[in-house]
Amino acid sequence: MSRAAGTRRRRTVAAGALSMASLLVMSACSSSDSGSSQSGAAGGSCGTADKKLNMAFVYADTTQNPFQEMALGAKAAADDDGNVKLQLSAPTGIDGPKEVSLFQAVARTATDGVAYETVTPDLFVRPLNSATDADVPVIAVDAAPPPGTKVKTFVANSNTKLGELLGDAYVAQHPKADGQIVLGNDIPSLQLLVQRLDGLQSVLRAKLPNAKVVGPLDSKSSPTDNFNAWKSIVQAHPDATAFIGVGGQDGVSLPLIGKQTGRSYLAGSADLPPEAVQAVKDGKIFALSSPEHWMKGYIAMHLLIQAKRTCKPVPEGWWNSGNLLVDKSNVDSILARQKSPESRRAWFKKEIDKQLADPPLAPLGKAD
């Protein structure tokens, strides 16, 4: 081979190598740009933008309305994404140790994120730390994460405000100024119910200073126990002007007891069991102060999903998901809202968009 031919051959090989290198760089840039566009994440591609996500919502009880509403909200958020395998897991009846076991089980499989709600938060310290130490994203719903855990996001309403709304609704009934008001607490050990009662009693003290407030008395949580407890309380207070509870079952039991006994009294409660909402419509309950549980479940699951879709951290702090007072002025719209999963989603869409556009976040320590 001549010296000139050899030189031409070396130049051809070098040019080919440079061309291949250029193609590889262009391909890498194109891949990076495509991934960034799909994920919406700043700074590069997001590996979970289009992945099938494994997630879970763990809650306290399959049988009671407040917990069912949260689960429906979580499912709606997963359905809206369309590519989430969601595990809904709860004991049948409140059972803290059983719920802990369920949480531990799903935390091993729902590694893309777990939202949880419990009425026994103190039992969750070790399970929560085990999950977060394994890099499973976790959001607390309804009840604040217990001290000693690394859960940094909490989605819940202001329970103090919920109690204040209920107190103002009672005052609006123009009750006897020095009448007897008997208060009930479904789960006395649960801080969020204590906060509701604190808000309620602050309004009663300020606006009805001469009222005789009794309690709060233990009105139990499960449907049968709640009915029996309230029946005994009503019988023990024959001169009471009003009976007001702050749990999910009170608005079901109190109208039934009034009907059975023929007693006439004002009754108010929290949460939205169908029977209680109908009792508002029928004039048997003056108001229900709703913690908007569906909204909590939706927002918590949406935040977990979006964190994976964008590869950005879950927002930290207390996300105040809001309250709603249900009385005769709006009960028809709420009855319509509560008819189906689809009607709930349609009704809440405006509020979801509002909160996502302007997140109602505050430090965890401000949650009340």
N, C-alpha and C positions, 0 to 999 in steps of 0.2 A: 504493500500500500504506500502511495506517495505521501510526502509530508503534508501537502496541501489537502489531500483527501482526508487524512487523519484529523486535521484541524477542523474541516467542515463537519465531520462526524461528531466531534466533541461539542461543537457549537449547537448542533441539532439536539443532542441529548440534554444539554443544559437548558435549552429553550423549552423542551418538553417538560422537564422537572419544574421549571418556574411556572409554566402554564398550569400544571397539576396543583402546585401549591396555591396558586391564585384561586383555582376552582374550590379547593378545600376551605379556604378562608371565606369565600363568598357563600359557600354552602352553610358554614357555621353561623355567619352573620344572619343569613336568611332564616335559619332554624331558630336562632335567638329572637329575632324580630317577631316571628310567627308565634312563638310561645308567649312572649310578652303581650302581644295583641290578644291572644285567647284568654289569658288569665287576668289582664288588667292590673297586674302587680307591677310596681315600680322596680326597676333595676334588673329585669331579666325574666326568664320563663318561670312558670309555676307548675311544679310536677303534679299537683292535685287539682288543677283547673278543670279537668274533664274526667277525673277518676270516679269510679263508683265508690261512694263513701260509706263506711260502716259506722253508724252512730246509734245512740240509745237515749231514751228518756225513761228514767226510773222514778216512780212516784209511790205515794204512801198506801193507796187503797184503790182497788178496782171498782168498789161498790158505791162510793160517795161522790156526789156531784162536783165539788170543788176540784178534786183530783182528776176526775174524768174530763173536765173542761181543759185543764192544762195539757193532758195527753192529746186531746183533739187539736189543740193549738200547735203542739209539736209536730203532729202528723201532717197538718196543713202546710207547715213550713217545708217539711221533707217532700211532700207532694209537689209543692210549687217549684222546688229545684228539679225534681224528676229523675235524679240519679243517686238517690240515697237509700241504702238498706237500713231501715230504722227499726230498732227493737224497742217495743213498749213493754215495760216490765214493772209489776207491782204485786204485792200480796193481796189476797182476798180478805179484806178486813185489816185494820191497822195492826201491824206486827213489826216493830222496829228491827229486832234481830233478823227476821226473815227478809226484810227489805235490804239490810246490810249485805246478806248473802247474795241477793239478786244483783245488787250494785257491783259486788266483787266479781261476779260471773260475767256481767256485760262489759266491765272495764277491761277484761282480757280479750274480748272480741271486737268491741266497738271502739277501736283504737283511734278513730278520727275525731271522736268527741262524745262526751256524755253530759247531758243536763239531768239534774236530779232534784227532786222535791221530797221533803220528809218532815214529819212532825216529831221526830226523835233525833234532832241534829247532833246531840252529844255522842251518839253511838257511831258517828261517821268520821271521827277524827282520823283514826288509823286507816280505814279504807280510802278516804280521800287523799291522804298523803301517799299511800301506795300507788294510787292511780296517777297523781301528778308527778311523782318521782319517775314513773314509767313514761312520762311525756304524753299522757292522755289529756287533751284539753277538757276541762270540767267547768261547768257553770252551775251555780246554786240558783234555785228557783223558789220563790215564795218565802222560805225560811232562810235566814242569813247563814252563811257558812260558819261553823263553830270556831272559836279561838283555837289556835294551834295548827291550823291548816293553811295550805298554800293556794286555796281557791281565791281568785282575785276579781271575779265577776259575779254579780248578784242581780238577778232580774226579779223585781217585786214592786208592788204598789206601796204607798205610804199608808201603813195601818193606823197611825195616829190620825191622819186626815180622814180615813174611812170612818173611824169612830166619831169624829167631829161632824161629818156629813150626816150620820145617823142621829146624833144628838140634835142638830139643827132641824132635821126632819120631824123629830118628836116635838120640839118646841113649836113648830109650825102647826101642830094639831091643836094648839091652845088648850093644853091639859090643865087640870086643876093645879093651881100654883103650889099647893102644899100636899099634893097627892103622893102616894107611895109608888115608887118605881123599883121593880125587882130586876136585877141584872143577872145574866147567866154566862158562864164561860165553859165551853165544851171541853177544852183541854187546858186546865189551869197552869200546867208546866210549860206551855208553849208561849214564847215571848211575843210572837206576833199578835196573839189574841189579847195578851196583857196590854199591848200598845193600842189595840182597838178600844179596849175598855178605858184606858187612860184618856184617849181623845174624847170618847163619849162622856165620861164623867167631868172632864174639864168644861164642856159646854153646859152640862146640867148645873154645875156649881155656879157658873157665871150668869146663866139666864134664868134658872129656877132655883134660887138660893134657899127657898123654903121647902123644897121637895124633900121627901123622906126616901133616901136611896138605900136599898137593901142589897147586900152582896158586893161583888159578884159571887154567885153560888155555882157549884159544880153541876153543870147540866149534861155532862157526858157527851160522847161523840157519835157512837154507832146509832142507827135509827131507832132500834128498840130501846136501848138504854136512855137515849135522849128523850124519847116520848115519856118513859116512866119517870125519869127525873123531873121533867117539867110538870108532869101531872101532880107529883108530890109537892112541888114548889107552889103551883097554883092553889092547891088545896090548903097549903099552910099559910097562904097570904090572901084571905078572902076580901080584904079591903083595898087591894092593890089597884092602882089606876092603869098601870102598864107593866108588861113583861117584855124585856128586851134582851136578846141574845146576840152574840157576835160570831157564831159558827154556822156551818152550812145546813145543819139539820133543824135549827131552832125555828126557822120560818115554815117548816113543814109541820112540826109538832104543835106549836102554839095555836094555830087555827083549828086543828083537829080537836084539841082539848077544849077550846072555847065552844065548839059545836057540841061535843059530848056533854059538857057540864052546863051549858046554857049561860055561861058567864060572859059578860060583856067587858072587854078590856082592850086597850091599845096594845098592839104587838108589832115589834120590829125586829129585824135580823140582818144578817149579811149573807152573801153568796146568792146563787141563782138556781136552786133546784126547781124543776118545772112546777111542782106543786106550790112552791112559795111564790113564784112569779104569778101564777094563776090567782093565788090568795090576794096579791096586790090588786089585780084586776077586779076581784070580787069584793074588795073593801075590807078584807079580814086582816091584812097586814098594811100598816100605814106607809112603810117604805122598806126596801132592801138596799143596803149599801154594798155594792158589788166591787170586789177586788179585781175584776176583769181577768180571771184566771186563764181564759183562752189566750189572751194577749201575751201573758207571761210565757206560756209554753211556746207560742209562735216566735216571739222575739229571741228567746234563749236558743232555740234550735236554728233560727236564721243566722244568728251571730256565729255559731259554731260552723255552719255550712260556709258562710262567706269567708271566714278565716282560712278555710281550706281552699276555697276557689281562688282566692287572691294571694295566698301565702303571706298574709299579714296577721299580726297578733289579734286575738280577741280583745275588744275594748275592755279596759279594767275599770272597776268601780261599781256603784249602785245605779242600775238602770231603772228609773222610776216609771213603771209601765202604766200607772194611772188607776183611778177609781171612777165609778159611776153610781149615782143615786138613781134608783128605780122607784118611781111612785106613779100615781095615776096619770101624771102629765106625759109620761113616755112609755108606760107599760105595754101599750099595743105594739110599738115598734120593737121592743125587746122580746115580746112573745114571738113576733115574726122572725127576728134575728136568730132565736134559739131553736128554730124548727129543724135545721139540718146543718151538716158541715159546710155546705155550699153557701147557705144564707149567713152563717157566721163569717165566713171568709169575705163575702161581699160587703157586709156591714163594717167590718174592721179595716177594710183596705185603706180608707182615707187616714185613719189613725196610724196604721202601720207606716204608710208613706211619710206622714208627718214626723214620726219619731225617728225613722231612719235618716231623714233629711237633717234633723236637728236633734241628735241623741240626748235624751234627758239624763245625763250622767252626773253623778256626784261621788265624793269619796265614800268608801264602804262604811266608814264610821258615822256618816250622816243618815244612814238608813233608819227610818223610824216607822 
